């Protein structure tokens, strides 16, 4: 059914093809009639042979070609495909009846074919309109997806800026206030040192305040470590991994070159957040005593691998995280950060641990700037 509609559409849209196909069908039918006339010495089967040519023309070629084929077929059958002196041959009553039957049947077929052809034309127009609407909706959907990606990127940027602001506020305001309170309490403790109970309470308060100062500084650094902006990813990762190992009792092996070059700020932030999220997940879920972080970079790409030796992720949960379902907030955040930087994030897991691999392309402008800087440093030396 689909192939018929396709052939009919191609023929009906080209006037020359309509006449070429109808004439070709007529010539084929006449050739068969001549062959049967020679073999059987009679032309009684001419109408049966010519009728498919009329039906084909009516079905595929349109009104005028099918009428033309019908007239030529009737004349050919009436003359018996032989030259004659008379323009209108004299036919026997049986031949006249056969000719009239052929003409009536052809007229019916032409009428039915014309109705079908017009219906097909309407269907083709409706199909073209539907395809146009689908293309418009697809374009609208692409525009909406682009807007969503831009909005997601903006939200991630605003989140990083807000973390920086909160970290500065905690360090500059609350941290300074707590430090001043600690000094005041120390002064009060020295004045009332003779009171043992008061001195003990003040000592305990000082300890609490020191713990609070340490906790606030830790939270401030975890939200956005100053080392990440000042000294780069290498120092920030070493500082974070050491603190994480002390807090979680998980031995973390950081495999990273000593002279890791600086990357663009957004790439360093993304790598730090991915490492932070992966180590947090290892501590919460994997029950692994060890973890391994491996960072390698070339001129065009930086690769980070975070691996543990824990119980792994169940296959159903892994499938939800990587393909079918809705991932958790942490995994979604990692995926969104990496996607905004045109990178890839792969998660693989079995019964003996989980491995997360992140690949991020380094922008060509950053690579060119780094090469220029190195050349300038070498010339200066």
N, C-alpha and C positions, 0 to 999 in steps of 0.2 A: 504493500500500500504506500509506504513512504517512497519507494523507488519510482512508482507510477506518478506520484505527485511531483517528484523532482524532474522527471522527463517531460511531463506536461508543462511544467513551469518554464523549463528551458526552451521548449518549442514555441509556446504561446507568446513569449516575450520577444521573439525574433520572427518578423514577417517572412523573410526569405527562407528560414528553416521550415516554416509551416508549409510553404508551397513545394520546397524541395522534398520533404518527407512524404507529402501526399502524392506527388508525381512518382517518387521512387516506389511507393507501395502499389500504385496503379501499374507501373511498368512490370513489377514483379508478378502481379496477378495476371497481366496479359501474357507474359512469358509462360506461366504455368498453363494458361488456357490454350495457347498455341501448341504447347507440348502435348496436352491431353487430346487436343483435336487431331494431332498427327497420330498419336498412339491408338486412340479409340475410334478415330474416323467419325467424329460427331462432336457437337457443341452443346449438348444438353447440360453439361456440368459447368458451363461458363458462369452462370449467375452465382452458383455456390462458391466458385473460386474468386469471383470479383467482389462478393459481399464482404469478406474480411478487409479488403482494401478500403471500401467505403466506411466500414465500422472504424478502422484505424484512423482515417482522416477525420471522421466526425468526433472521435474520442480525443484526439491529440492536436489536430491542425486547425480546427475552427470551422465556421459556417461556410465561407466562400470556397475554400479548398475542397471541403467535403461535397458541396454541390457540384463543383467542377469535376471531381472524380466520379460522382454518380452519373453525370451526363455523358462523360467520355466512356464509362463502363457500359452504359445502356447502348450507346451507339456502336461500341465495339462488339457487344453481344448480338446486336441486331444485324450488323453486317457479317457476323461470323468471323471477324478478323480477316476478311478477304476484300480486295478491291472490287467495286461495283460501279456500274454506270449511273445508277439512280441515286439521288441524294437521300430519298426515303425508300428503303427496301420494302417489298411486299412480304408481310409476315403471315404465317399460318395462324389460325385462331389459337392454337395451343401456345405458339410462340408469343402471340400478343398477350395472352393471359400471364405467361411467365414474365414478360417484360413489365406488365403492370404490377405484378406481385413484387418484382424486384424494386421498382420505383417506389411503391408504397412502403415496403420494408425499409428501404434506404431513407425515405423521408422520416419515418419514425425513429430510426437510429440517429439521423442528423439532429432531430428535435431533442432527443434524450441527451446526445452528446453536447449540444449547445447549452442545455440546462446545467449539465455537469461542469462544463468549462466555465460558465459564469459563476457557479458556486465555488469552484476552485480559485477563480480570480478574487472573489470576496475573501476566501480563506487566506490567500497569499497576502492580500492587503492587511488583513487583521494580524497575520503573523509578523509582517514587517513593523506594524505599529507596536505590537507586543515586544518585539526585539528592541525597538527604539526606547520604549519605556523601561525595559530591563537595563539597557545601557545607561539611561539617565539615573535610575535608582542605584546602579552600581557606582556611578560617579559620585552621587550624593553620599553613599556609604563610605567610599574612599576618603571623601573630604571630612566626614565625621570622624573616621579612624585617625586621620592626620591630626585633627583638632584634639582628640583624646590623647594622642602621643605627646603633642606639645604641652597639653595641660599636665600630664603626668610628669614630664621633664621639669616643668615649672614648679610643681609641688615638691619634687625631690630637691630642687635647688633651694626653695623656701625652707624646707625642713633642715637642710644643712646650715643655712644662714641662722635659723632660729636656735639651733644647737650651739652655734658659735656665740650668739648673743647671750643665751642662758649661762654658758660656761663662763663668759666674761663677767656677767652679773654676779654669779656665785663667788667667783674668785675676788672680784673687786669690792663687793659690798658685804655680803654675808661673811666671807672669809676674814676681811679686815675687822668687822665688828666682833667676831668671835675671838680674834687675836687680842683686841683691846679688852674684851671681857676677861680673857685669861690673865692678862697683865693686872687688871683690877683685882681679880680674885687672889693673885699671888701677893699683891700689896696688902690686901685685907688679912690674908693668912699670916704674913709677917707681923702685922700689928697685934693680932690676937693669938699669937703662937702659944701664949701661956695657957690658953684654954684648950685642953686636950681634945675635948669632943668637937669643939668648933674647928680646931685645926684638922682633925680627921675628916670632918665633913668637907672642909675646903679642899683638902688634898684629893678627896674623891671627886669633887666637882671639877677640879683642875684636870684630873684624868679624863673625866667625861668630856670636858671641853676640848682637850687635845684629840680625843677620839673623834669628836664631831668635826674638828678642823680637818683631820686626816680623811674622814669620810666625805666631807664636802669637796676637798681637793680631788679625791679619787673620782667622785661622781663628775666633777667638772672636767677632769682629764678624760674620763670615759666618754662623756658626751662629745667632746672634740679635743683631743690631746694637742697642746701647743706645739709639741715636737713635730707634729705632722706638717704644720705651716713653717716652722722655723728651720728644722734640720732635715725634713723629708720622711719618706715612707720607711726607710731602713731603720732609723732611730726609733720612730713611733712603734713599729712592729716589735722590735726587741724589748722596748719598755713594756708594751702590753703583754707580750708572751711571758716575760718574767713575772709580772704581777699576776697573770692568770694561773701560772703554775703554782705560785705560792698559795693562792686562794683556793684552788680546786684540787690540789695534790695530784694533778695530772702532768706527767712528764711530756713536755712539748719539744720536739726537735725542729728547730728553725734552720732550714737549709737555704742560705742566701749569701750571695757574694758580699764581701766586705765593702767594696766600692760600687754599690748599686747607684746608678745615675738617677737624677731627679726626673720625675715624669710630670706631665701636666697635673694641676691640682685636682681636677675632677677624677682622673685615673687613680691618683694616690688615695683620694677619699674613698672611691669605690672599692679598691683592693682592701683597705683597712676595714671598711664596714663588712665586707664579705668574710674576711678572716675572723672578725669579732663575732659575727653571727654564727659561723661554723663552729668555733670553739665553744660558744654558749650552747649550741645544740649537742655537741659531744658531751659536755658536762651534764646536761639535763637528761639526755635520752640514750646515749650509746653504751654507758657503763664501761667505757674503754679506759685502761690505765695509762695509755700513751696516745700521742697525736703527732703528726708530722706535717710540716708546712714547707713546701719547696717553691721557690720563686726564681724564675729564669726570664731573661729578656734578651731580645735582639734589637736590631735597628728598627724593625717594623712591628714587633709584637712583644707583649709581656704575658707570661703564663704563670698561673698560681695553682698549685695542687694542695688541697687540705685532705688528709687521710687519717682515719682512726682504725683501731683493731677491736671495735665493739661488736655488739650483737647485730648490727646492720638494720636496714629498713625492710619491713615486710613487702613482698612483691606488689600487693594491692595498693599499699600506701605509696610505694615508689611510682607506680603507674599513675596514681592521682597527682603526685607532685610533678611528674615530667610530661604527662600527656593529657589524660582524660579529665581529671577533676580540677577542683579549685585548691591551689596550694595554700599553705599557711601564710600568715602575715610576713614572717621572716623570709621564707623562700620567695614569696612574691616580691618583697622589697629587693632582694638580691637580683632576681631576674629582671626587674624593671631598671635597676641601676646599670646592669651590664648591657641590656638592650639599648638604653639611651646612648651608650658609648659604642654601639655597633659591635659589641663583643658577643661571646657565647658562654653559656654556663651549662655544664654537663654533670649529672649526678648518677653515679653507679654504686650499687650496693649488693652484697651477697650475705652469706652467713657469717663472714669473718671480718666485717667492717664496711665502711662507707668511704667513697672517694668523690670529692667535688673538684672539678677542673674548670678554671676560668681563663679565657683567652681574650685579651683586649688589644686592639690595634693601636699603635702609637701614631698620632697625626704626623703627616709629612712636614708640616711647619715646625713642629717641636724638634723633629730629627734634624732639620736644616739648621735651626738655631743652636742646637747642641754641638753640631759639627763646627759651626762658625766660632762658637765659644772655645772649643778645644783648640782650633787652629790659632785663634788669637792668643790663648795661653801659651802655646808652644812657641809662637813667634816672640812673645814677651820674654820667655825663658832664654 
